Amino acid sequence: MEPEVWQRLANCLRAQSDSLSSDSLDMIVEGLWEFKMISDSAVEKKEPAPELSPATASLFLRLSTSYNDPKILKSIGEVYLKEWGLPVIARKHFERALFLGGSEKELKPLLEASATAAGPGARQSNEATNAQADSTNDCLEKAEQMLAKGELTQAGMLLRQANRNPTKPTKMGYAWDQLGLAYFQIKAYSQMEEAYLWAVQYDQNDLAYAFNLGLAQHSLGKLDLAEASYLMADRIRPGDAKVWCNLGSLYFQTRRYLEAEAALKKAIMANPRYARAWDNLAAVLGAQDKLDEALVAVETALKLHPGYPEAYFKLGTILFAKNSLDEAKKAFQRSLCDPSLIEPAKAYLTMIELRLAK
């Protein structure tokens, strides 16, 4: 069962308008801290992280990307420190703001003030944090060495340990990115998703992190989450051809053909020489029985990438639908070089032979 805080958060988000009340914002921030403490405790005990439903994971992604703003965290910390007299909680927010790239000039005095207000224990904790920074750098260095050797599980364990004492957000993000890419190479998409969830936490403005998170989720069939991640990538760099091509593919999978067509045309507008976008557009148009337009799209893909087996297969399906059987046969034969297309292409070729024999 998930922590009760997530139900509170879900209800809060459902009820929110464009802006959040201070009570709602306080609830969201405390919810994030509660989840972080649960996760960190699980890691320390070498237990699995808390299980989250897809809806909750999507919610956490939305919250973490919306409220990991150093200015917002600084403002919340000041309320805790100056108005509510809760310096320990205030200090957490100041540390997080500093970690996310907030101004040292503004935040260090606030950290000192919260430590002073909290008493000797907090000051000792500050000293411990500085000592832990060195161990974090050691973890990062060892993780990089393990990645180079292909020891992915061990590298991931070290990075989770380093997460608890982060010092350089961009460096941590890069380390998780490298682990994610390694998992992508071996098609270990669950581990790739975890790596990029962490990478995104460390750098909210990196297009590749958000896109690769979406790619992992897309590959796992988590289409709602993948869509959210791709749209986050588009907010980082609007109009990227790969982002919109993948969104078009996702919309096609969910039979949202008009959205898929619009997304793929946007990808083509961004990069008219993107053969994959033209090929995907042909599939979308074909699904809507726009066969003449689909034919133009797939022929464009083949002009841009003459040795594209998937496009030849697509061309075959369109010509088959138009009853141009001899031409369809040639197209399917040219798609047989792709092992994944051999069986479906042979099935079409059998149907063509049966029709031609009549």
N, C-alpha and C positions, 0 to 999 in steps of 0.2 A: 504494500500500500504506500502511496506517495505521501510525503509530508503534507500536513494540513495547509501549510503556507501556500502551496501551489493552487489549491482551490480558491484561497483568498485572492491570490494574484490574478487568476483567470477571471474571477468575478469582477475584480477591479478593472482589468483591461477591457472587458466586454462593456463596462459601463462608462468608460472614459470618452471624452470628446477630444478635440485637438490638443487641449492642455490638461494637465493633471493637477488636482488639488495637492496641497502640501501633505495632507494625510495620506493620499494615495501614493505619492512619490515616496514618502517615508516607508510605507508598507512594501513597495517594490524593492527599495534598497535593502531593507532588512531581510526580505525574502531571499535576495541574492546572496547576502552574507550567510544566511542560514544554510542555503544550499552548498555554498563554498565550504562551510565548516563540516557538513555531513560528508562531502566528497573527500576533503582532506583527511578526515578521521578514517574513512574507509581505506585510503591509500596507506596511511600509517600502519593500519592493522593488516595490510596486505589482503584486504577483502575487496570484492567487486564494488564498483561505484554504484550508487543507487539506480535502480531501474526506472526509467522515465518513459511514459507513453509518448507516441509521436507528437500529440498535441502539446504536451508539456515541454518536450525538447524544442519544439518550434517556438513556444512561448519564451523559454529561456534564451534562445538565440535572439529573439526580438528585443527582450529586455537588456541583454548584455550589450547588444550593438547600439541600443538607443541611449543607455544611461551610463556608458563608460566614457563619459566626457569629464575631463579634469576640472573644468569650471563648475559643472553641476556638483561634482563630488566635493569640491572645495566649499561651495555654498552650503551644502547639506552639513558638512563638518562644522562650519561656523555656527550653524543653528544649534547643533548638538553641544558645542563648546560654550557659546555665549548666552544662549537663551534657555537651554534645557539643562545645562550643568552636567553633561555626560561626557567627560573628556576621553574616556577609553574608547567609546564608540566614535567620537569625533576623530581621534587619532587614526582609526582604521580608514576613514574616508580621506584624510589628508595623505596617508601613505599610498593609498590606491591612486589618488590624483597625481602624486609625484611619480609613481610607477608608470602611469599612462602619459607622461611627458609634460605634466604641469610645471609651472614656473617655480624653480627652486627658491628664488628670491621671495616669492609670496608664501610658499608652503613651509619652508624650514622654520620660520618664526612661529607659525601656527602649530607645527609639530612640537616645538620646544614648549609652547604655552600649554598644549594639551598634556605633555609629559609632566610638566611642573604641577598642573592642576590635579593630575592623577596620582602623584606621589612618587616615592623612590622606586616602586616596582616598575613603573612605566619607563623611568630613565634607564634602569637596568635592561629592560627589554630593548630599548634603542641601541644600547651597546651590543647586545646579542645579535640584533639585526645586522649591524655593521660586520660582525664576525661571520655571520651566515653568508654575507655577500661573497666572501672569498670561496666558501664551499660551493656556492652556486656556480661560480666561474669554473671551478674544478669539475663539477658535474657536466657542464656544457662541453668542456674540453674532452672529457672521457667519452661523452655521448658522440661527439664528432668522430673520434677514433673508432668507435664501435660501428657507426654508420659506414665508415670507409671499409670495414671488414665484412659488412653485410650482417652484423649481429643486431638485428632490428628490435627484437624483444628486449634485450638488455639496454639498448639505447633508449627505448621508450620508458623503461623503469627509471633510468637516470634523469630523464627529462621531467617525469612526474615528480621526482624528488626535488629537482631544481624549481619547479613551479611554486613550491611553498616559500621560496626565498628569492623572488625574482629581482634582478637588478637592472638588466638592459632589455626592455620590452622588445625592441626590434631584433636583437640577437636571439632571444628566446623564440620569437616568431619564426625566424629563419631556420632555427634548429628543428622546430616542429615541421616546417615546410619540407626540409630535406628528408625527414622521416616519412612524411606523407608521400613524397615523390617515390621513395623506395618501395613503399607498400603498393603504390599505383603500378609500378613495374611488374609486380607479381600478382596483381589483381586481388589484393587483400583489402577489399573496399571498406570493411568495418573498421579496420585499424587505420586506414587512410582517413576515414571520416573523423575518428577521434583526434588524429594528428591535426587536421585542419580546423576542427572546432577550437583546439588550443591556439593554433596559429592566429586565427581570427581574433581571439581574445587579446592577443598581444599587439596586433596591428589591425585596427578597424578600417584602414584606408588602403589596404593592399588588394588590388584587383585579383591577382593570382590566387591568393589565399581564399577569397570568397568564391571565386569560380571553381577552384579545385574541390572545395567543400561541397558545392553543388554537384560537381561531377561524381564524387564519391556517393552522395545521397541518391543521385539519379541512377547510378549503377546498382545500388541496393534496392531500388524500387520505392524509395521514400520520396515520392514525387512532390508532395506538399512542401516538405523541407527543402528539396532541391530547388523548387520554384522560388522559395523565399531567399535562398542563397544566391541564385542567379540574379534576382532583382536587387539584392544587396550589392552584387558586383556591378550592376548597371548604375546604381547610385554613385558608386565610387568613380566609374568612368563611363558616362552615358554613351550609348551607341556602339559598343564594342561588338564586332561582327560575330566572334565566337560565342559570346554570351547570348546574343539573340538567336543564333543558329541552334544552340542547345535548348533554349526556351521553346523555339519552334518545334523541335523534336519532342520535347516534353508535352506540349499542347497536342501534338499529333497523337501521342500515345494515349492521351485522355480524351480523344475524339473532339477536341475543341478546335475544329478545323479553321474557322475564321480567324481565331487568335493565332493559330499556327501559321497561317498564310501571312498575316500581318507581321508576325515576328520574323519570319524568314525573308520577307521583302525588306524589312528594316536591316537585317544582316547583309543582304545583297547591296543595299544602298550604301552601307558602310564600307563594303569590300566587294565590288562587282566581279572580281576574279576568284571568288570563294566558291570552288566547285561543289563542295559538300552542301553549301546552302542551296545552290541551284538543284542539286539532286534531291534534297529533302523537300524542296518546294514542289518538285515534280510529283512526289508521293502524296503530298497534301492536296494538290490540284486533282490528281487522279482519284483520290478518295471522294472528291466532290463531283466526279464525272466531268471535270473540265479537261477533257482529253487533249484537245488541240493546244491549250495553254501548257498542259503538263508535258507534251511532246517538245515544245519549244524550250521549256526549262531543262529537261534532261539532255537535249541536244547541246544546250549551252554548257552544261556540266561536262560533257564529253569533249567539247572543243577546248575547254580549259584544262582538262585532265584526260587525255585520250586513252590511257590505260586503266580506267576506273571501273572495276568489275561490278560494283554495286550499281553504278549508273547504267551499265549495259543490262543488268537484270531489270532495273526499273524501266528502261527503254523497252525491253521484251514484254513486260506486263502491260505497258500502255499500247504497244502495237497489237498485242493479243486481244486487248479489249476493243481495239478498232478493227479487229478481224484481218489485220495485215499479217497473215500467218508466216509467209516465207521470210519476211523481214524480222518478225519476232523470233523465228527459229535462229537466225544468224546472231541476233542480240543475245539470246540465252546461251548459245554456244560460246560466245566471248566472255560470258560471266563465269564459266566453269573453272577458271584459274583460281577462284577464291574458294577454299575448302568449305567455308560456311554456306556457300550458295549452291554447292553441287547437288544436294538432294532436291531443294525446291526448283532449281533450274531443270533437272532431269524430269521432274513431275510435269512441268510445263511442256517440255519437249515431247513427252509421251502424249499429252493431250493434243498437241499440234499434229503429231503423226496420225493420230486417230481421226482428227478432223480432215486432214488432207487425204486420207485413204477413202473417205466417203465419196 
